[in-house]
Amino acid sequence: MKTTRYQSSPPDVSGPSGELAGLRARLAEADETLRAIRTGEVDTVVVTGKQGPQVFTLEGAGHAYRVLIESMNEGALTLTAKGVILYANQCFARMVKRPLEQVLGSSFHRLLSAADQAALRPFLKRTAKSGSKIQVLLNASHGSQMPVQISIRPLAKHGSNRASIGMVVTDMTEARRNEEMLRALTHRVVQAQEAERGRVAIELHDGITQLLCAILFHSQVLVASLSARDGPAKREAMKLRVMAGKTAKEVERIAHNLRPSVLDQLGLVAALRDTSTEFADRTRVEVKLACGQLTTRLPAEAELTLYRILQEALRNVEKHARARHVTVCLRQRTFVQLAITDDGIGFDPDHLPARRKRKGGLGLLGMRERLEMVGGSFGVESAPGKGTTIHAQIPLGNGNRG
């Protein structure tokens, strides 16, 4: 804030010539002060008199700030409590593609859809306590729309009982475009991962598993060929046979998790039942299935998404939940809904521990993103000590395979 100082009494001079010089100096100072006030170079004037310095704030003290607001690349607004626009900068007028004189005095709500008006209403009510942010679509002239983020703040009252609201409107067009590009890239990455998983699963099944089966067969022949007199050797051969059998089962399990053939051949319900049974047998955690038969099959990508979500949910139960019981429920209405509930230790979804942000799994964010790729929605309910429920929902559309 710039200030200027004005001396209310003349300098201490003696004689007519000195008094005249003092008056000229005061006149020059006054002229300079007036010039600075007119050009907006100062915000306040300090006048020094017999009662000490006094500070006077100028009506045009906001000049520099108005210049700043007009030069912003974001829209700036002042509204009444009812949404009438008291002030708008040129940037906002350009956003809505209307002359500034048409914007001033108009209703801000008329620039929004009915749905966005309803969404904005509670945010405007909450501004009395703190600021808020919301993303909406701004209706411009000629029927065009612009995605924007609105930052809302209450404005201080200056001698008026009327509340006013300040808004900063940020164009989100580029951000939305970047989000769409990132989502498309993520989709392609997921598709590439699934294709690679399928290829590795086939190689494991057709290559490694067959070799292990051959080792298992030959170890069995070796055990049979050894007599009782070859006790130590026979015992080692029997151990080798057991190890080969366990290894073959483990490789088969890994191949199945990479790409379950039962999902393609028998459908989602059979794949969920198969995976749940394998999990219960391996971890000794009781799994209850409540899966009704689907009257129609989802697209292959949607079925694979629900299968991956069950895999990740069960993996989280095994590693973190310390649960004793899990329920897997699949229902079909106008949508297909998968719910996985455990009675474990639970967690706070808003404050996920760092250990859960590990590499290797989908994670909650990955589940949500994969569901959004197929037009679905995701939800999680959990609290410390109260278990966890994962909700995954995909609508039935025309793209379903019969």
HUURNOR-V895627 format. One record per residue. N is the residue number from 1. BURIAL is 1 if it has 24 or more other C-alpha atoms within 12 Angstrom, else 0. Layout:
N,BURIAL
N,BURIAL
//
This chain:
1,0
2,0
3,0
4,1
5,1
6,1
7,1
8,0
9,0
10,0
11,0
12,0
13,0
14,0
15,0
16,0
17,0
18,0
19,0
20,0
21,0
22,0
23,0
24,0
25,0
26,0
27,0
28,0
29,0
30,0
31,0
32,0
33,1
34,0
35,0
36,0
37,1
38,0
39,0
40,1
41,1
42,1
43,1
44,1
45,1
46,0
47,0
48,0
49,0
50,0
51,0
52,0
53,0
54,0
55,0
56,0
57,0
58,1
59,0
60,0
61,1
62,0
63,0
64,0
65,0
66,0
67,0
68,0
69,1
70,0
71,0
72,0
73,0
74,1
75,1
76,1
77,1
78,1
79,1
80,1
81,1
82,0
83,1
84,1
85,1
86,1
87,1
88,1
89,1
90,1
91,1
92,1
93,1
94,1
95,1
96,1
97,0
98,0
99,0
100,0
101,0
102,0
103,1
104,1
105,0
106,1
107,0
108,1
109,1
110,0
111,1
112,1
113,0
114,0
115,0
116,1
117,1
118,0
119,0
120,1
121,0
122,0
123,1
124,1
125,0
126,0
127,1
128,0
129,0
130,0
131,0
132,1
133,1
134,1
135,1
136,1
137,1
138,1
139,1
140,1
141,0
142,0
143,0
144,0
145,0
146,1
147,1
148,1
149,1
150,1
151,1
152,1
153,1
154,1
155,1
156,0
157,0
158,0
159,0
160,0
161,0
162,0
163,1
164,1
165,1
166,1
167,1
168,1
169,1
170,1
171,1
172,1
173,0
174,0
175,0
176,0
177,0
178,0
179,0
180,0
181,0
182,0
183,0
184,0
185,0
186,0
187,0
188,0
189,0
190,1
191,0
192,0
193,0
194,0
195,0
196,0
197,0
198,1
199,0
200,1
201,1
202,1
203,0
204,1
205,1
206,0
207,0
208,1
209,1
210,0
211,0
212,1
213,1
214,0
215,1
216,1
217,0
218,0
219,1
220,1
221,0
222,0
223,1
224,0
225,0
226,0
227,0
228,0
229,0
230,0
231,0
232,0
233,0
234,0
235,0
236,0
237,1
238,1
239,0
240,1
241,1
242,0
243,0
244,1
245,1
246,0
247,0
248,1
249,0
250,0
251,1
252,1
253,1
254,1
255,1
256,1
257,1
258,1
259,1
260,1
261,1
262,0
263,1
264,1
265,0
266,0
267,1
268,1
269,1
270,1
271,1
272,1
273,1
274,1
275,1
276,1
277,0
278,1
279,1
280,1
281,0
282,0
283,0
284,0
285,1
286,1
287,1
288,0
289,1
290,0
291,1
292,0
293,0
294,1
295,0
296,1
297,1
298,1
299,1
300,1
301,1
302,1
303,1
304,1
305,1
306,1
307,1
308,1
309,1
310,1
311,1
312,1
313,1
314,1
315,1
316,1
317,1
318,1
319,0
320,1
321,1
322,1
323,1
324,0
325,1
326,1
327,1
328,1
329,1
330,1
331,1
332,1
333,0
334,0
335,1
336,1
337,1
338,1
339,1
340,1
341,1
342,1
343,1
344,1
345,1
346,1
347,1
348,0
349,0
350,0
351,0
352,0
353,0
354,0
355,0
356,1
357,0
358,0
359,0
360,0
361,0
362,1
363,1
364,1
365,0
366,1
367,1
368,1
369,1
370,1
371,1
372,1
373,1
374,1
375,1
376,1
377,1
378,1
379,1
380,1
381,1
382,1
383,0
384,0
385,0
386,0
387,1
388,1
389,1
390,1
391,1
392,1
393,1
394,1
395,1
396,1
397,0
398,0
399,0
400,0
401,0
402,0
//
